[in-house]
Amino acid sequence: MSRADAASLPPPSRIARLPPALAALLAHLPGLLIAALLLAGAPALPPLVLALLVGVIAAGLAVYWRLPPWWRAINLAFVPLLWLGLAADLDPRWYLAGFALLALTSLGAVRTRVPLYLSSARAAEELARRLPANGHLLDLGCGLGGPLARVARLRPDARLEGVEAAPLNWLFARLRLLGRAEVRLGSLWNTDLSRCDLLYAYLSPAPMARLWEKARAEMKPGSLFVSNSFTVPGVSFDEVVELDDLSGARLFIRRMG
């Protein structure tokens, strides 16, 4: 990609305000346009080569837009796998099953603009280190329950709670954490923040300003507000922790009150 081409693309800061699923869709458009032009050429390239070209361009844009690593992999593989599925004449019920799985795990992100992000082990270790003795940790949008499970192993004294809006993610986390944490299906906006000693959120840029106002109104003095990767516009944080993982994530930490 030339400098002129890169300059004509939306900057990462603008893409960060979109749901990752929508950003991934946009990343496919240039490759699909190029593939359509090449398909009309003579002689036309083989369809599988065109599908791979679309995947490589989409993955390159995902890197440029700083999408999480799993979205880069999805962008690279989506169109080639779709073409292989069509070429193999798969039963249409497989596509229906895939859509049902997506609906149960991710379609809520279109409404809430909060996709499924997976926290690193290092992030959970930092939470465990900062949680006070017998403290209450609340994970808003707990996904598959990874951070809560790791903190449960590191801090048996902790009181752990998670809230998740996607039904399948909630069920997985609830079964995974049975007896070790309370995992509720529901909205983070209907969750009482006053009881927690440490609030952890790995959401998206979209809800952060509203979440900060809710935290200011409900969290008790001395409790910790911890956001993974996404800051709050106009708010300074007491500490920023580099997690040194593949996504380049950071923890933004603010003591309330």
C-alpha positions in Angstrom: 0.0 0.0 0.0 1.5 3.3 -1.0 1.6 6.4 1.2 -1.0 8.1 -1.0 -3.3 5.1 -0.7 -2.9 5.0 3.1 -3.5 8.8 3.4 -6.9 8.3 1.6 -8.1 5.7 4.2 -10.0 6.7 7.4 -7.4 7.1 10.2 -7.4 4.5 13.0 -8.8 7.1 15.5 -12.0 7.4 13.4 -12.3 3.6 12.9 -11.9 3.1 16.6 -15.3 4.7 17.1 -17.0 2.0 15.1 -18.0 -1.4 16.2 -15.2 -3.8 15.2 -17.6 -5.9 13.1 -18.5 -2.9 11.0 -14.8 -1.9 10.7 -14.1 -5.5 9.5 -16.8 -5.2 7.0 -15.4 -1.9 5.7 -12.0 -3.5 5.4 -13.3 -5.9 2.9 -14.7 -3.3 0.5 -11.5 -2.3 -1.2 -10.4 -5.9 -1.8 -13.9 -6.8 -3.1 -13.7 -3.9 -5.5 -10.3 -4.8 -6.8 -11.4 -8.5 -7.1 -14.4 -7.4 -9.2 -12.2 -5.4 -11.5 -9.7 -8.3 -11.9 -12.5 -10.7 -12.5 -13.7 -8.6 -15.4 -10.2 -8.7 -16.9 -9.0 -11.1 -19.6 -7.8 -13.6 -18.7 -9.5 -13.6 -15.3 -7.7 -14.8 -12.2 -8.9 -18.0 -10.5 -11.6 -17.3 -7.9 -9.6 -18.8 -5.1 -6.7 -16.4 -5.9 -9.1 -13.5 -5.8 -10.6 -14.7 -2.5 -7.1 -14.8 -1.0 -6.4 -11.3 -2.3 -9.5 -10.0 -0.7 -8.5 -11.6 2.6 -4.9 -10.2 2.5 -6.1 -6.7 1.8 -8.8 -6.9 4.6 -6.2 -8.2 7.0 -3.8 -5.4 6.1 -6.4 -2.8 6.7 -7.3 -4.4 10.1 -3.6 -4.0 11.0 -3.5 -0.4 9.8 -6.7 0.4 11.8 -5.4 -1.4 14.9 -8.2 -3.9 15.2 -7.6 -6.7 17.7 -5.5 -9.6 16.5 -8.5 -12.0 16.2 -10.2 -9.6 13.9 -7.1 -9.5 11.7 -7.3 -13.3 11.5 -11.0 -13.3 10.8 -10.5 -10.7 8.0 -7.7 -12.8 6.4 -9.8 -16.1 6.4 -13.4 -15.0 6.0 -13.7 -14.6 2.2 -11.4 -17.6 1.3 -13.3 -19.9 3.7 -16.6 -18.6 2.3 -15.5 -19.4 -1.2 -14.3 -22.8 -0.2 -17.6 -23.5 1.5 -19.5 -22.5 -1.6 -17.2 -24.6 -3.8 -17.8 -27.6 -1.6 -21.6 -27.1 -1.8 -22.1 -27.2 1.9 -25.5 -27.8 3.4 -27.2 -24.4 3.8 -28.0 -25.4 7.4 -24.3 -24.8 8.3 -24.7 -21.2 7.3 -27.9 -20.9 9.4 -26.0 -22.5 12.4 -23.2 -20.0 11.9 -25.6 -17.1 11.9 -27.4 -18.4 15.0 -24.0 -18.6 16.8 -23.2 -15.1 15.8 -26.6 -13.8 17.0 -26.1 -15.4 20.4 -22.6 -14.1 20.9 -22.1 -10.9 19.0 -25.1 -9.3 17.4 -25.8 -7.3 20.6 -22.7 -5.3 19.7 -24.6 -3.7 16.8 -27.0 -2.1 19.4 -24.6 -1.5 22.3 -21.4 -1.0 20.2 -19.6 -3.2 22.7 -18.1 -6.3 20.9 -16.5 -9.3 22.5 -13.0 -8.6 23.5 -10.8 -11.2 25.3 -8.6 -9.9 28.1 -5.1 -11.1 28.4 -3.8 -13.1 31.4 -1.6 -10.1 32.3 -4.7 -7.9 32.6 -6.3 -10.3 35.1 -3.0 -10.5 37.1 -3.0 -6.7 37.4 -6.6 -6.7 38.6 -5.8 -9.4 41.2 -2.8 -7.4 42.4 -4.8 -4.2 42.9 -7.9 -5.7 44.5 -7.9 -5.1 48.3 -8.2 -8.0 50.7 -11.7 -9.6 50.6 -12.5 -7.0 47.9 -15.4 -7.1 45.4 -14.4 -7.1 41.7 -17.1 -6.3 39.1 -16.4 -7.1 35.5 -18.8 -5.2 33.2 -19.2 -7.2 29.9 -17.4 -10.2 31.3 -17.6 -12.1 28.0 -16.4 -15.7 28.5 -15.3 -15.1 32.0 -11.5 -15.3 31.5 -10.4 -12.5 33.8 -12.8 -13.6 36.6 -11.5 -17.2 36.3 -7.9 -16.1 36.6 -8.5 -13.7 39.5 -10.5 -16.5 41.3 -7.3 -18.7 41.1 -5.0 -15.9 42.2 -7.2 -14.4 44.9 -9.5 -17.0 46.6 -10.5 -14.2 49.1 -12.1 -12.1 46.4 -15.8 -11.6 45.8 -16.3 -11.8 42.1 -19.2 -10.6 39.9 -19.7 -10.4 36.2 -22.4 -8.9 33.9 -22.8 -10.0 30.3 -25.5 -9.1 27.7 -24.9 -11.9 25.1 -26.8 -15.1 26.1 -24.3 -17.7 24.9 -21.3 -15.8 26.4 -23.2 -15.5 29.7 -24.0 -19.2 29.8 -20.4 -20.2 29.0 -19.1 -17.8 31.7 -21.7 -18.9 34.3 -20.9 -22.6 33.8 -17.1 -21.8 33.8 -17.3 -19.9 37.1 -20.0 -21.9 38.9 -19.4 -21.6 42.6 -16.6 -19.1 42.2 -18.3 -15.9 40.9 -21.8 -14.5 40.3 -22.4 -14.0 36.6 -25.6 -12.2 35.6 -27.3 -11.9 32.2 -28.2 -8.3 31.7 -27.2 -4.7 30.9 -24.3 -2.9 32.5 -26.5 0.2 32.7 -28.8 -1.6 35.1 -26.0 -2.7 37.3 -25.4 -1.1 40.7 -21.7 0.0 41.0 -21.8 1.1 44.6 -20.7 -2.3 46.1 -17.6 -2.9 44.1 -14.0 -2.1 45.2 -12.7 -2.5 41.7 -14.7 -2.0 38.5 -13.2 -3.5 35.3 -14.4 -2.7 31.8 -13.1 -3.8 28.4 -15.8 -2.3 26.2 -15.3 0.1 23.3 -14.9 3.9 22.9 -18.6 4.3 22.4 -20.0 3.9 26.0 -17.0 5.2 28.0 -18.2 8.8 28.6 -21.6 7.5 29.8 -20.0 4.8 31.9 -17.7 7.3 33.5 -20.7 9.5 34.6 -22.4 6.4 36.0 -19.2 5.4 37.9 -18.8 9.0 39.3 -22.4 8.9 40.6 -22.4 5.4 42.1 -18.9 4.2 43.0 -17.7 4.7 46.5 -14.6 6.8 47.4 -11.4 4.9 47.2 -12.6 2.3 44.8 -10.8 1.7 41.5 -12.1 2.3 38.0 -10.1 0.2 35.5 -10.6 0.4 31.7 -8.8 -1.9 29.3 -7.6 0.0 26.2 -10.3 2.6 26.1 -9.9 6.0 27.9 -12.6 8.5 28.7 -12.5 11.8 26.8 -11.4 14.7 29.0 -10.5 12.5 32.0 -7.0 12.0 33.4 -6.0 8.7 34.9 -3.8 8.1 37.9 -1.9 5.2 36.3 -1.5 3.7 32.8 -0.2 0.1 32.7 1.3 -1.3 29.5 0.2 -4.9 29.2 2.8 -5.9 26.6 0.4 -8.3 24.8 -0.1 -8.7 21.1 -2.9 -6.1 20.9 -0.8 -3.4 22.6 -3.5 -3.0 25.2 -3.2 -0.8 28.3 -5.0 -0.5 31.6 -6.3 3.0 32.5 -6.7 3.2 36.3 -8.4 5.9 38.3 -9.1 6.0 42.0 -12.6 7.4 42.7 -13.5 10.2 45.0 
